[in-house]
Amino acid sequence: MDTEPKDVIVLGSIRRGKKKFSNIQNETRISPEELNSILEQLENNGFIRVEEKKGWFGKKIELKITDKGSEDLDKKIVEIQNKWKEMQSIYESGDKQKLQQKMEENKSFLPTMMFFGVMDMMMFSMMFSMMGIGMSNFVAPENMPAESMDDGGMDDGGMDDGGMDDGGFDFDIGF
């Protein structure tokens, strides 16, 4: 079966232990309507199963990956790892046009590569730098990893406290 990149991300989220719709939606950043459609498709293809459990507050619905879904996910991860290795070797060869063409071909897989941690973000940035274009030309902001969006990837070590470190005490003297 030929699954779409977002299907693979959703399947990966479920395999990582996300069992509830809201948790999957938060992790994948896919709209509720689209996520519902993807989940229905995954269930119809036998990649996930829906389990209803009874709890204190009524029925609880959990999503679980099937063996078939897990096998398909493993194949897809190997496939995206190979696509990344191919892009890496093109980058190392220094062929800008070929790299840009390969990235264009794999545009839909870039968020999947990020989600599974297949790509090296530093190398990915250098690829864009070599081509002289911005990452936003290829990857939508909502698909960018959170750490690269928060502060441009720069880690200030948590030292930005606005210069207000007074040991945690707040005194109002009342003058």
C-alpha positions in Angstrom: 0.0 0.0 0.0 1.2 3.5 -0.8 0.8 5.6 2.3 1.0 9.4 2.2 3.7 11.2 4.3 1.1 12.5 6.8 -0.3 8.9 7.2 3.2 7.8 8.1 3.5 10.6 10.7 0.2 9.7 12.3 1.1 6.0 12.3 4.4 6.9 13.9 2.7 9.0 16.6 0.4 6.1 17.5 3.3 3.7 17.7 5.1 6.2 20.0 2.3 5.7 22.4 -0.2 8.4 21.5 -3.6 6.7 21.9 -6.0 9.6 21.9 -7.1 11.7 19.0 -6.2 15.0 20.8 -2.7 13.7 21.7 -2.1 12.6 18.1 -3.4 16.0 16.8 -1.1 17.9 19.2 2.0 16.0 18.2 1.4 15.9 14.5 -0.2 19.4 14.1 -2.7 18.1 11.6 -6.1 19.7 11.5 -8.9 17.6 13.2 -10.8 17.1 9.9 -7.7 15.8 8.1 -6.6 13.7 11.0 -10.0 12.1 11.2 -9.8 11.3 7.5 -6.3 9.8 7.9 -7.3 7.7 10.9 -10.3 6.3 9.0 -8.1 5.4 6.1 -5.5 3.8 8.4 -8.2 1.8 10.1 -9.8 0.7 6.8 -6.3 -0.5 5.6 -5.8 -2.5 8.8 -2.9 -0.4 10.1 -4.6 0.7 13.3 -7.5 -0.6 15.4 -9.9 1.3 17.6 -10.4 0.0 21.1 -13.2 1.1 23.3 -12.5 0.8 27.0 -14.8 1.5 29.9 -13.6 3.9 32.5 -15.0 5.9 35.4 -16.3 8.6 33.1 -17.8 6.4 30.4 -16.3 5.0 27.2 -12.7 5.8 26.4 -11.5 5.3 22.8 -7.9 4.3 22.2 -6.0 3.8 19.0 -3.5 1.0 18.6 -1.1 0.2 15.8 -1.5 -3.3 14.3 1.3 -5.6 13.3 0.5 -4.8 9.6 0.7 -1.1 10.4 4.0 -1.5 12.3 5.6 -3.4 9.4 4.4 -0.8 6.9 5.8 2.0 9.1 9.2 0.2 9.4 9.3 0.0 5.6 8.4 3.7 5.2 11.1 4.7 7.8 13.7 2.8 5.8 12.5 4.5 2.6 12.7 8.0 4.1 16.2 7.2 5.5 17.3 6.2 2.0 15.9 9.4 0.6 17.8 11.4 3.2 21.1 9.5 2.5 20.6 10.2 -1.2 20.1 14.0 -0.6 23.1 14.0 1.7 25.4 12.4 -0.9 24.2 14.9 -3.5 25.0 17.7 -1.1 28.4 16.3 -0.5 29.0 16.1 -4.2 28.3 19.9 -4.4 25.8 19.7 -7.3 23.3 22.5 -6.4 20.9 21.8 -9.3 20.7 18.1 -8.6 20.2 18.7 -4.9 17.4 21.3 -5.5 15.7 18.8 -7.9 16.0 16.0 -5.4 14.6 18.2 -2.6 11.7 19.2 -4.9 11.0 15.5 -5.6 11.0 14.7 -1.8 9.3 17.9 -0.7 6.3 16.0 0.8 8.6 13.7 2.8 10.6 16.5 4.5 8.2 16.9 7.4 8.2 13.1 7.8 12.0 13.1 7.9 11.9 15.8 10.6 9.2 14.0 12.6 11.1 10.7 12.8 14.5 12.5 13.4 15.9 10.9 10.2 17.5 14.2 9.0 20.4 16.0 10.6 19.0 19.6 11.0 22.4 21.2 10.7 23.1 19.3 7.4 19.6 20.3 6.2 20.3 24.0 6.9 23.6 23.8 5.1 21.8 22.3 2.1 19.5 25.3 1.9 22.5 27.6 2.4 24.3 25.9 -0.5 21.3 26.4 -2.8 20.9 30.0 -1.6 17.2 29.6 -0.6 15.3 29.6 2.6 13.9 26.5 4.3 10.4 28.1 4.2 10.4 27.6 0.4 10.3 23.8 1.1 8.8 23.3 4.5 5.7 25.0 5.9 6.3 26.7 9.3 3.8 24.4 11.0 6.0 21.5 9.9 9.2 23.0 11.3 10.5 21.3 14.4 9.6 23.4 17.5 13.2 23.9 18.6 14.1 25.5 15.3 11.1 27.9 15.4 11.2 29.0 19.0 14.4 31.0 18.9 16.0 30.4 15.6 17.7 27.3 16.9 19.8 29.3 19.3 20.0 28.1 22.8 20.8 30.8 25.3 21.0 28.2 28.1 17.9 29.5 29.8 19.7 32.6 31.0 17.2 35.1 29.7 15.3 36.2 32.7 14.9 39.8 31.8 17.6 40.7 34.3 15.1 40.2 37.2 16.9 37.5 39.1 16.5 38.6 42.7 16.6 35.1 44.2 12.9 34.5 43.8 11.8 37.0 46.4 9.4 39.8 45.6 9.3 42.5 48.3 6.9 45.5 48.3 8.3 47.8 50.9 5.3 50.1 50.8 6.9 53.6 50.6 
